[in-house]
Amino acid sequence: MNDFATYLKNEREQEWRVNLRKQISNKERTSKTRVQMPEQKPEIRNRNSLEVNLGLTDEQAISEAQRCIDCPNPTCITGCPVNINIPKFIKKIEEKDFLGAAHVLKETNALPAVCGRVCPQEVQCELNCFYSQKLKKPAVAIGHLERFAADYERKSGSISVPDTEKSKGIKVAVIGSGPGGLAAAGDLARFGYAVTVFEALHEIGGVLKYGIPEFRLPNEIVDAEINILKKMGVQFIINFVVGKTASIEDLKKEGYKAFFVASGAGLPRFMNIPGENYVGIFSSNEYLTRVNLMGASKEGYDTPVLKGKNVAVIGGGNTAMDSVRTAKRLGAKRAMIIYRRSLHEMPARIEEIGHAKEEGIEFLNLNSPLEYFADKQGRVNRMRLQKMELGEPDSSGRRRPLPIEGSEYAIDVDLVVVSIGVSPNPLIPHAVKELNVTDWGTIKVDPETMQSNIPGLFAGGDIVRGGATVILAMGDGRKAAAGIHKYIQEKVKK
């Protein structure tokens, strides 16, 4: 597009924004009430795996979009790790140009339908919204609107594929098909590189497939976003473990000029307390992978999972919520969250905590496991807990939980899921001996380019952060793609 065409496009865009402002005053916009997401009823949804949130209607989306006052300095964008032009896509919805809104989202976000569902907007873009910052009112429902636009496009059948530059004939490898890897692959394809994503498992999507239940993120949504990347030219190879199936040196010999490591943090942590090896005690990774990816909740599948009537999930994050809500759907009569801090300190999204409560999940806050007991067959049947109280803040800023002397007690359990965090996947650090890593096993990178100490080897997401959100991993992927592009172009010039 030439300079005059760009100018004309900007003028026209400004013109319709001005016209919209004339039709609806800011006073009218700010007096509107934030839209409520339609949901399945709790007593119905806690017995099925269908998506809990049902999506906005056209009318609801337009009404919510009208709340956006189109700030001259849109701070919501600064709160978005992938830099979506939030006011622009919202104004497209207000104008009833829903496909145009989806197109704007795709300019910077390879997974808008995914992010509209699982991104913690309340602590990112929505936290930086004018309503939150200045008016102390509920923010514009940016996440709901993002989901609406992406879903509308998918259902319309008019799915746009982002433009890509002419092929450069240069091969780049992405290791891991989770959110960070997919975001990097999308941007690299736009730059014209021949991108291959290597996935160790038998399905593409990483944590989006194995870690997040379908009642929060249906697999068909993930598949639809991946299909767009395929249409952009991204190649996917499954059942391929870089570091085992082939080394990075092997791939270099095949012509790959740069690598982005997005292998995640799939190594579970345990508390190392007595009885933790009894039958019926899972890590959240294994439990959710068996159910979400291996079909364990369905009849006739080869990878079953134990079911329990009294299920305890240890932890307070989103993965803990996913695990306990999954247990409820698999028939648990008593499904419990056991967390050593208070509800206020719980790191899970407010929406997920609220949904869990509505579905009958019991919260045993300020409790910490001490020991597990088992029946004669070695199956866990009881656990001993200790009540806690909050002391002074620790290094994370949260108040440190302290044991209350003499407060120990026992409860019956026949299934336990430990969800207290994960460690970085050690495969690549072990396979690449000269790679600089931290004491926690994460890869050290330049925060601006995401490049490691090895030229041409970049990394991002949980393998760098240790454990983060989908959108932060995607932000790393985009930053790494830009870093790879700069690295290769400078190398080509030489």
C-alpha positions in Angstrom: 0.0 0.0 0.0 1.5 3.4 -1.1 1.6 6.4 1.2 -1.5 8.1 -0.3 -3.5 4.9 0.0 -2.4 4.6 3.6 -3.3 8.2 4.3 -6.7 7.7 2.7 -7.4 4.6 4.7 -6.5 6.3 8.0 -8.7 9.3 7.1 -11.7 7.1 6.4 -11.1 5.1 9.6 -11.0 8.4 11.5 -14.1 9.6 9.8 -16.3 6.6 10.9 -14.9 6.9 14.4 -16.0 10.5 14.5 -19.4 9.6 13.2 -19.8 6.9 15.9 -18.8 9.5 18.5 -21.5 11.8 17.3 -24.1 9.1 17.5 -23.3 8.0 21.0 -21.9 10.4 23.6 -19.2 9.4 26.1 -21.8 9.9 28.9 -24.1 7.4 27.3 -21.2 5.0 26.8 -20.0 5.1 30.4 -23.5 4.7 31.8 -23.9 1.3 30.1 -23.6 -1.8 32.3 -20.9 -4.4 31.4 -22.3 -7.4 29.6 -22.7 -10.7 31.5 -21.4 -13.8 29.7 -24.2 -16.4 29.1 -23.3 -19.7 30.8 -24.6 -23.2 31.2 -26.4 -23.7 34.5 -24.0 -25.0 37.2 -26.1 -28.1 38.1 -26.1 -29.1 34.4 -22.5 -28.2 33.4 -20.9 -30.0 36.3 -22.1 -33.3 34.7 -20.9 -32.6 31.1 -17.8 -31.6 29.3 -19.4 -28.9 27.1 -18.1 -25.4 27.2 -19.3 -23.5 30.3 -19.3 -20.0 28.7 -21.8 -19.8 25.8 -20.6 -16.6 24.0 -22.2 -13.3 23.4 -25.0 -12.6 21.0 -24.6 -10.0 18.2 -26.7 -7.5 20.2 -24.7 -8.1 23.4 -21.4 -7.7 21.6 -22.5 -4.4 19.9 -23.8 -3.0 23.2 -20.6 -3.9 25.1 -18.4 -2.4 22.2 -20.4 0.8 22.6 -18.9 1.2 26.1 -15.4 1.7 24.7 -14.7 5.5 24.5 -11.8 5.1 22.1 -9.2 6.7 24.4 -6.6 9.0 22.8 -4.0 7.0 24.7 -5.3 3.4 24.8 -3.6 2.0 27.9 -5.4 -1.3 27.3 -2.9 -2.0 24.4 0.1 -1.6 26.8 -1.5 -4.3 29.0 -1.6 -6.8 26.1 1.5 -9.0 25.7 0.8 -9.5 22.0 -0.1 -5.8 21.3 -3.6 -6.2 19.9 -5.1 -2.9 18.6 -7.9 -3.2 21.1 -9.9 0.0 20.4 -9.7 -0.7 16.6 -11.2 -4.2 16.8 -13.8 -3.1 19.3 -14.9 -0.2 17.1 -15.3 -2.7 14.2 -17.7 -4.7 16.4 -19.6 -1.5 17.2 -19.8 -0.8 13.5 -21.2 -4.3 13.0 -18.2 -5.2 10.9 -17.5 -8.5 12.8 -15.3 -10.0 10.1 -13.3 -6.8 10.1 -12.8 -7.1 13.9 -11.5 -10.6 13.5 -9.1 -9.4 10.8 -7.7 -6.7 13.2 -7.2 -9.4 15.9 -5.2 -11.6 13.5 -2.8 -8.8 12.7 -1.0 -9.5 16.0 -2.7 -12.6 17.5 -2.4 -16.0 16.0 -4.9 -17.5 18.5 -7.7 -15.0 19.1 -10.4 -17.6 19.9 -8.1 -19.3 22.4 -7.1 -16.0 24.1 -10.7 -14.8 24.3 -11.3 -17.9 26.4 -8.3 -18.5 28.6 -6.3 -15.2 28.7 -6.4 -13.5 32.1 -7.7 -10.2 30.7 -8.6 -9.0 34.2 -5.0 -8.6 35.1 -3.7 -7.4 31.7 -5.7 -5.3 29.1 -8.8 -4.9 31.2 -6.8 -3.9 34.3 -5.4 -1.1 32.1 -8.8 -0.1 30.7 -9.9 3.5 31.3 -12.9 2.3 33.3 -10.7 0.3 35.7 -8.0 3.0 36.0 -10.0 6.2 36.0 -13.7 5.5 36.6 -13.2 2.6 39.0 -16.0 0.7 37.1 -16.0 -2.7 35.4 -13.7 -2.6 32.4 -14.9 -3.1 28.9 -15.2 -6.9 28.4 -12.3 -7.1 26.0 -11.9 -10.9 26.3 -15.6 -11.6 25.7 -15.4 -9.3 22.6 -12.2 -11.0 21.3 -13.9 -14.4 21.6 -17.0 -13.1 19.9 -15.2 -11.7 16.9 -13.1 -14.9 16.4 -16.0 -17.2 16.9 -18.2 -15.2 14.4 -15.5 -15.5 11.7 -15.1 -19.2 12.3 -18.9 -19.9 12.1 -19.3 -17.6 9.1 -17.1 -19.7 6.9 -15.3 -16.6 5.7 -12.1 -17.3 7.5 -9.3 -14.9 6.5 -5.7 -16.1 6.3 -3.1 -13.5 7.2 -0.9 -12.4 4.4 2.7 -13.7 4.2 5.7 -12.3 2.5 7.3 -14.1 -0.5 9.1 -17.2 0.6 12.7 -16.6 1.6 13.6 -20.3 1.2 15.1 -20.3 4.7 14.1 -23.0 7.2 13.3 -22.3 10.8 12.4 -24.9 13.5 10.0 -24.4 16.3 10.3 -26.9 19.1 6.9 -27.4 20.8 3.4 -26.6 19.5 2.0 -24.9 22.6 0.9 -21.2 22.6 4.4 -19.8 22.4 5.5 -22.1 19.6 2.3 -21.4 17.6 2.6 -17.6 18.0 6.2 -17.7 16.8 5.3 -19.9 13.9 2.6 -17.5 12.8 4.9 -14.5 12.8 7.8 -16.4 11.1 5.4 -17.5 8.4 4.4 -13.9 7.8 8.0 -13.0 7.4 8.3 -15.6 4.6 10.2 -18.3 6.4 9.7 -22.1 5.9 8.6 -23.0 9.4 8.4 -26.5 10.8 6.9 -27.1 14.2 8.2 -30.3 16.0 5.7 -31.7 18.6 6.6 -34.6 20.9 3.0 -35.7 21.4 0.6 -37.2 18.9 -1.6 -34.0 18.8 -0.7 -30.4 18.0 -1.5 -27.7 20.6 0.7 -28.5 23.7 -0.9 -27.3 26.9 -3.9 -26.0 25.0 -4.8 -29.7 24.3 -3.4 -31.7 27.2 -3.7 -29.1 30.0 -7.0 -27.2 29.6 -10.3 -29.1 29.7 -12.8 -28.8 26.9 -15.3 -27.2 29.2 -13.0 -24.2 29.2 -11.3 -24.6 25.8 -12.9 -27.0 23.2 -10.4 -28.9 21.1 -12.2 -27.8 17.9 -11.3 -24.2 18.7 -7.6 -25.0 19.0 -7.8 -27.0 15.8 -9.4 -24.2 13.9 -6.7 -21.8 14.9 -4.0 -24.3 14.0 -5.6 -24.9 10.5 -5.1 -21.2 9.8 -1.4 -21.6 10.5 -1.3 -24.6 8.2 -2.8 -22.4 5.4 -0.1 -19.9 6.0 2.4 -22.6 5.2 3.5 -23.8 8.6 4.4 -27.5 8.7 3.8 -29.7 11.7 5.6 -32.9 12.6 4.2 -34.9 15.5 5.7 -37.7 17.6 9.1 -36.0 17.2 11.2 -35.4 20.3 14.0 -32.9 19.5 16.9 -34.1 21.5 15.9 -37.8 21.1 14.4 -38.4 17.7 17.0 -36.0 16.3 19.3 -33.5 17.8 19.5 -29.8 17.0 22.8 -30.5 15.3 21.0 -33.1 13.1 18.4 -30.4 12.2 21.1 -27.9 11.3 22.5 -30.5 8.8 19.0 -30.6 7.3 19.2 -26.9 6.6 17.5 -25.2 9.6 19.1 -21.8 10.2 17.4 -20.9 13.5 15.5 -22.5 16.4 12.8 -21.4 18.8 12.5 -23.6 21.9 9.0 -23.6 23.3 9.1 -26.9 25.1 7.2 -25.8 28.1 7.3 -26.8 31.7 5.9 -30.3 31.9 7.8 -31.7 34.8 5.5 -32.0 37.8 6.4 -31.0 41.3 5.4 -32.9 44.4 5.5 -32.1 48.1 7.7 -35.0 49.2 5.5 -36.0 52.1 4.9 -39.5 53.5 2.6 -41.7 51.3 2.9 -39.6 48.2 3.6 -42.7 46.1 0.4 -44.5 46.9 -2.0 -45.6 44.2 -4.5 -42.9 43.4 -2.2 -39.9 43.8 -1.6 -38.1 40.5 0.2 -35.0 39.4 -2.2 -32.6 37.7 -0.2 -33.0 34.5 -0.8 -36.7 34.3 -4.4 -36.5 35.4 -5.4 -33.8 32.9 -3.4 -35.3 30.1 -5.0 -38.7 30.6 -8.5 -37.1 30.5 -8.0 -34.3 28.0 -5.6 -35.9 25.5 -5.9 -39.6 26.0 -9.7 -40.0 26.3 -9.5 -41.5 29.8 -13.0 -40.2 30.6 -14.5 -42.2 27.7 -15.3 -45.9 27.4 -13.0 -48.1 25.4 -9.8 -46.0 25.5 -6.5 -47.6 26.3 -5.3 -44.9 28.8 -7.8 -45.0 31.7 -7.7 -42.8 34.8 -8.8 -43.7 38.3 -12.0 -42.0 39.4 -12.8 -41.1 43.0 -15.8 -40.2 45.2 -13.8 -38.1 47.6 -11.3 -36.2 45.5 -8.7 -33.7 46.9 -6.8 -31.4 44.6 -3.8 -29.7 46.2 -3.1 -26.2 45.0 -4.8 -22.9 44.1 -4.0 -22.1 40.5 -5.9 -22.4 37.3 -4.6 -26.0 36.8 -5.9 -26.9 40.2 -9.3 -25.5 39.3 -9.3 -27.4 36.0 -8.4 -30.6 37.9 -11.0 -30.4 40.6 -13.8 -29.4 38.1 -12.8 -32.3 36.0 -13.0 -34.7 38.9 -16.5 -33.4 39.6 -17.5 -34.1 36.0 -16.1 -37.7 36.4 -18.5 -38.4 39.3 -16.9 -37.2 42.5 -19.4 -36.6 45.2 -17.0 -34.5 47.3 -14.5 -32.6 45.2 -12.1 -30.4 47.3 -9.5 -27.7 46.8 -6.9 -27.8 49.5 -4.8 -24.7 49.6 -2.4 -23.5 52.3 -3.3 -19.8 51.8 -6.6 -17.9 52.0 -9.0 -17.5 49.1 -7.7 -14.0 48.6 -4.2 -15.2 47.9 -5.3 -17.9 45.5 -3.6 -17.3 42.1 -6.4 -18.8 39.9 -8.6 -16.5 37.8 -11.6 -15.1 39.7 -13.9 -16.5 37.0 -12.5 -20.0 37.5 -12.9 -19.8 41.3 -16.4 -18.6 40.9 -17.3 -21.3 38.4 -15.9 -23.9 40.7 -17.9 -22.7 43.7 -21.1 -22.7 41.6 -20.4 -26.3 40.6 -20.2 -27.5 44.1 -16.5 -27.6 44.7 -15.5 -27.4 48.4 -12.7 -25.0 49.3 -10.5 -26.0 52.3 -8.3 -22.9 52.5 -5.6 -22.4 55.0 -5.0 -26.2 55.1 -1.8 -28.1 54.1 -1.3 -31.8 53.6 1.0 -33.6 56.0 0.7 -37.3 55.1 -1.3 -39.9 53.1 -2.6 -43.3 54.2 -3.7 -46.3 52.1 -5.8 -49.4 52.3 -4.4 -53.0 52.1 -4.2 -52.7 48.3 -2.1 -49.6 48.5 -4.8 -47.2 47.3 -4.9 -43.9 49.1 -7.9 -43.7 51.5 -7.2 -40.9 53.9 -5.0 -37.8 54.4 -3.8 -35.8 57.3 -4.0 -32.0 57.2 -2.8 -29.2 59.3 -4.6 -25.9 59.6 -2.6 -22.8 58.7 -2.6 -19.0 59.5 -1.1 -16.1 57.6 2.0 -14.5 58.8 4.1 -11.7 57.3 4.5 -11.4 53.5 7.1 -13.6 51.8 9.3 -12.8 48.7 6.2 -13.1 46.4 4.4 -10.4 48.4 1.8 -12.8 49.7 1.5 -13.5 53.4 3.4 -16.6 54.4 1.3 -19.5 55.7 2.3 -20.7 59.1 1.2 -24.0 60.8 -1.2 -23.8 63.8 0.1 -26.1 66.5 -2.3 -28.8 67.5 -4.6 -28.3 64.6 -4.0 -31.6 62.7 -7.0 -33.6 61.5 -7.8 -36.4 58.9 -10.2 -36.6 56.0 -11.2 -39.5 53.7 -10.0 -39.3 50.2 -9.7 -41.9 47.4 -8.1 -39.8 44.8 -5.5 -36.9 45.1 -4.3 -34.6 42.4 -1.2 -32.6 43.3 -1.2 -29.2 41.5 1.5 -27.2 43.1 3.4 -26.1 40.0 5.7 -27.5 37.3 9.4 -27.3 36.4 10.8 -26.6 33.0 11.1 -29.5 30.5 14.8 -30.6 31.0 15.2 -32.3 27.6 16.7 -29.4 25.5 18.9 -28.1 28.3 20.3 -31.7 28.8 20.7 -32.3 25.1 22.5 -29.0 24.5 25.3 -29.0 27.0 26.7 -25.6 26.3 23.3 -23.9 26.8 23.2 -21.4 29.7 20.4 -22.3 32.2 19.4 -21.0 35.6 19.5 -22.9 38.9 15.8 -23.7 38.3 16.5 -25.3 34.9 15.1 -22.4 32.8 16.9 -21.2 29.7 18.7 -17.9 30.0 17.8 -15.5 27.2 18.2 -11.9 26.1 14.8 -10.4 27.2 14.7 -8.2 24.1 15.3 -10.8 21.4 14.8 -14.1 23.4 18.1 -15.4 22.0 20.1 -17.7 24.3 23.9 -17.7 24.6 24.0 -19.9 21.5 23.6 -17.9 18.3 20.5 -18.9 16.4 18.9 -20.6 19.4 16.0 -18.7 20.9 13.6 -19.7 23.6 10.4 -18.5 25.3 7.3 -19.4 27.3 7.5 -21.7 30.3 11.0 -23.0 29.4 12.2 -19.5 30.1 9.6 -18.3 32.7 9.2 -21.5 34.6 5.4 -21.3 34.5 3.2 -18.6 33.0 0.0 -17.9 31.1 -0.9 -18.7 27.5 -0.7 -15.0 26.5 2.7 -14.4 28.1 4.1 -17.4 26.2 2.6 -16.0 23.0 4.2 -12.6 23.7 7.5 -14.4 24.0 6.9 -16.2 20.8 6.2 -13.0 18.9 9.3 -11.4 20.4 11.4 -14.4 19.5 10.1 -14.4 15.9 11.2 -10.8 15.5 14.5 -11.7 17.1 15.0 -14.6 14.7 14.0 -12.4 11.7 16.6 -9.9 12.7 19.3 -12.5 13.3 18.8 -14.2 10.0 18.6 -11.0 8.0 21.9 -9.8 9.5 23.4 -13.2 8.8 22.3 -13.1 5.2 23.8 -9.6 4.7 27.1 -10.9 5.8 
